[in-house]
Amino acid sequence: MATLNIGDRLKVTVVCSAGSQFSQNVLHYVILSSTGAGPRDDLIADPLSAAMADRYKPLLCAGARYEGLKLQRVDPTPTQPFVTTFEAGVGTVLGDLLPPQTCGLIKKKSSVAGPTGRGRIYIPFPGEASCTSAGFVHADYTIELEAFGTDLLVNNIVLTYTGGTATISCHLAKPPYDSPSVKDITAYVASARWATQRRRSFVNRGDTNPLS
């Protein structure tokens, strides 16, 4: 357990699974403010995992799972990752799992022009009901992608725990995790087409759970 402070930069690795395959989405946050007792990584990990579960489960096939997350301070002083499986559970999208290399796509934007000011998130393991008969992203899936982008990328997240609260904001960040490499996310685009991650396939051998 590590005590956190305003201005600390956090690396959050969100893990989902389908069968023997595990996905990881890496997001970066900055602590903007806190109330009450100073936040610790173990105190804010559970409410953050609950917020992630609320947005991931409606995007996951019922044959897939939200597994939890790892939270680690990467700046100014790196800490050991803290793991939580709070609110882990199955997705809510009906039907069969789409080919596991199929992903939803959210494009992240900042005020900085060019590739360094942009990023992407590949949302794993969509279900059959999220795909139209023509093979495109269903409108209901797009609505959930937009809710993901609004709640987890653009809006500040207020995490409530015993003894206080912490407010965090999502950023684009690349090593080294110092100020010049951190950019506020100002907008996102929820793609209306499926993306692919070719390395994710049931033909490949299974993965090791990153939270183990």
C-alpha positions in Angstrom: 0.0 0.0 0.0 1.3 3.5 -0.9 0.1 6.9 0.2 -0.7 9.1 -2.9 -0.6 12.9 -3.3 -2.1 15.5 -5.5 -0.2 15.6 -8.8 0.8 11.9 -8.7 0.5 10.1 -12.0 -1.1 6.7 -12.0 -0.8 3.8 -14.5 -4.0 1.8 -14.5 -4.0 -1.6 -16.3 -7.6 -2.9 -16.9 -7.9 -6.6 -17.6 -10.7 -8.6 -19.3 -10.8 -12.2 -20.4 -12.5 -14.6 -22.8 -11.6 -18.2 -22.3 -7.9 -18.5 -22.1 -7.3 -15.1 -23.6 -6.6 -11.9 -21.5 -6.7 -8.3 -22.7 -5.0 -5.3 -21.1 -6.0 -1.7 -21.6 -3.4 0.8 -20.1 -4.8 4.1 -19.0 -3.0 7.0 -17.3 -4.5 9.3 -14.7 -3.4 12.3 -12.6 -4.7 13.0 -9.1 -6.2 16.5 -9.2 -7.5 16.8 -5.7 -8.5 15.0 -2.5 -10.6 15.5 0.6 -10.2 14.0 4.0 -7.5 11.5 4.6 -4.8 11.4 2.0 -5.7 8.7 -0.6 -3.8 5.4 -0.7 -3.6 3.2 -3.7 -5.6 0.4 -2.0 -8.4 2.8 -1.1 -9.0 4.3 -4.6 -8.4 1.0 -6.5 -11.8 -0.5 -5.6 -14.0 2.5 -6.5 -12.0 2.9 -9.7 -12.5 -0.8 -10.5 -16.2 -0.3 -9.9 -16.3 2.6 -12.4 -14.4 0.5 -15.0 -16.8 -2.4 -14.5 -19.8 -0.2 -15.1 -18.4 0.8 -18.5 -16.7 -2.4 -19.6 -19.4 -4.9 -18.9 -22.0 -3.4 -21.3 -19.3 -3.7 -24.0 -18.3 -7.3 -23.3 -20.0 -10.5 -24.5 -21.7 -12.6 -21.9 -19.0 -15.2 -22.6 -16.3 -12.7 -21.5 -15.4 -11.2 -18.2 -14.2 -7.9 -16.6 -11.4 -9.2 -14.3 -10.2 -6.1 -12.5 -7.2 -3.7 -12.6 -3.7 -3.0 -11.4 -3.0 0.5 -10.2 0.5 1.9 -9.9 2.0 5.3 -9.3 4.6 5.9 -12.0 5.6 9.5 -11.1 7.2 11.0 -9.0 8.2 7.8 -7.2 7.1 4.4 -8.8 5.3 2.0 -6.5 4.5 -1.7 -6.7 1.2 -2.3 -8.6 -1.9 -2.8 -6.4 -4.3 -5.4 -7.7 -8.1 -5.4 -7.2 -10.8 -7.7 -8.6 -13.6 -5.6 -7.2 -16.8 -5.8 -9.3 -15.3 -8.5 -11.5 -17.9 -10.3 -13.5 -19.3 -11.3 -16.9 -20.3 -9.0 -19.7 -23.9 -8.2 -20.6 -24.0 -8.5 -24.4 -26.0 -11.4 -25.6 -25.0 -13.9 -28.3 -21.8 -15.6 -29.2 -18.4 -14.0 -28.8 -17.2 -12.4 -32.0 -13.8 -13.5 -33.3 -11.5 -12.6 -30.4 -9.3 -10.4 -32.5 -12.3 -8.1 -33.1 -12.3 -5.0 -30.9 -14.2 -1.8 -30.5 -12.1 1.3 -31.0 -12.0 4.7 -29.2 -9.6 7.3 -30.5 -8.2 9.7 -27.9 -7.4 13.4 -28.7 -5.5 16.1 -26.9 -4.7 19.8 -27.5 -1.4 18.7 -29.0 -1.3 18.3 -32.8 0.2 15.2 -34.4 0.7 11.6 -33.4 2.1 12.4 -29.9 -1.2 14.1 -29.1 -3.4 11.2 -30.0 -4.0 7.6 -28.7 -6.2 4.6 -29.1 -8.0 2.2 -26.9 -9.0 -1.2 -28.2 -12.0 -2.5 -26.3 -11.9 -6.4 -26.2 -14.3 -9.3 -26.6 -17.6 -7.8 -28.1 -20.6 -10.1 -28.6 -22.8 -11.0 -31.4 -25.6 -8.6 -30.5 -23.2 -5.7 -30.8 -22.7 -6.4 -34.5 -25.3 -5.7 -37.3 -26.2 -8.3 -39.9 -23.9 -6.3 -42.3 -21.0 -6.7 -40.0 -20.8 -3.1 -38.7 -20.9 -1.8 -35.1 -24.4 -1.8 -33.8 -25.8 1.6 -32.6 -26.3 0.3 -29.1 -22.6 -0.6 -28.9 -21.6 2.9 -30.1 -23.7 4.4 -27.4 -21.8 2.4 -24.8 -18.5 3.3 -26.4 -19.5 7.0 -26.1 -20.4 6.5 -22.4 -17.0 4.9 -21.9 -15.2 7.8 -23.5 -17.2 10.4 -21.6 -17.0 8.8 -18.1 -13.5 7.4 -18.2 -11.5 9.6 -20.6 -13.0 13.1 -20.7 -14.8 13.7 -17.4 -13.0 13.8 -14.1 -13.6 10.7 -11.9 -14.5 11.2 -8.3 -13.6 8.2 -6.2 -15.2 7.9 -2.8 -13.6 5.7 -0.1 -13.7 5.5 3.7 -12.4 8.8 5.1 -12.3 10.9 1.9 -12.4 11.3 -1.9 -10.0 11.6 -4.7 -10.6 13.2 -8.1 -8.5 11.9 -11.0 -8.3 12.9 -14.7 -7.3 10.8 -17.6 -4.2 11.8 -19.7 -2.1 10.7 -22.6 1.3 9.7 -21.2 4.4 8.1 -22.5 7.7 7.4 -20.6 9.2 9.2 -19.0 6.1 10.1 -17.0 7.0 13.8 -16.4 5.1 16.9 -17.3 6.1 17.4 -20.9 4.9 13.9 -21.8 1.5 14.3 -20.2 -1.4 15.8 -22.1 -5.0 16.2 -21.1 -7.5 14.2 -23.1 -9.9 16.8 -24.6 -12.0 14.7 -26.8 -12.5 11.2 -28.2 -14.1 9.5 -31.2 -16.0 6.3 -30.8 -15.4 4.4 -34.1 -18.4 3.1 -36.0 -16.3 0.2 -37.4 -14.6 -2.7 -35.8 -10.9 -2.8 -35.3 -8.6 -5.8 -35.0 -5.8 -7.0 -32.8 -4.4 -9.8 -34.8 -2.3 -11.3 -32.0 -5.5 -12.1 -30.1 -7.0 -15.4 -31.3 -8.1 -18.7 -29.8 -5.7 -20.4 -32.3 -2.8 -18.9 -30.2 -1.9 -20.4 -26.9 -3.6 -19.1 -23.8 -2.4 -16.0 -21.9 -1.4 -15.7 -18.2 -3.8 -13.6 -16.1 -1.9 -10.3 -15.6 -3.6 -9.9 -12.2 -2.2 -13.2 -10.9 
